[in-house]
Amino acid sequence: MIAYNTGIILSPSAIRLTLLEGTVSEYRVSLVSQPENNVKVMIDYDGPIIASPKMLEFTPENWNLPQVVQVSVLNDGITEPLFMNGMINHVLISDDPFFQGIRKQIDVVINFQKHLPIFQ
């Protein structure tokens, strides 16, 4: 086997999202290179974040076609701190050894005060 560039591309390329409570944002995921076998991207999150879907699957045929992940923060009416942090983790699972176990994360900043500006 010849080693080649592996991993995932997250776009927009920022590794940080800023969300207002009750809003939805999205980002796209694709692979850096063509895998030999299917690659599953397992998506896990913490904090008051909801990411959907929780799994993406790429094949040797669709590896470069971006798939959309939607991220939201539930507007639960509960008083929370001004800002809160969360994280979205991506773990690759594949029989292709060049993709197996690769991890990438996005930091998420949540603004719970809708009337305040968001600074990045």
Secondary structure, DSSP 8 states (H G I E B T S, - for coil): -------EEEESS-SEEEEETT-EEEEEEEESS--SS-EEEEEEE-TTEEEE-SEEEE-TTTTTS-EEEEEEE--------SEEEEEEEEEEEESSTTTTT-EEEEEEEEE--TTS----
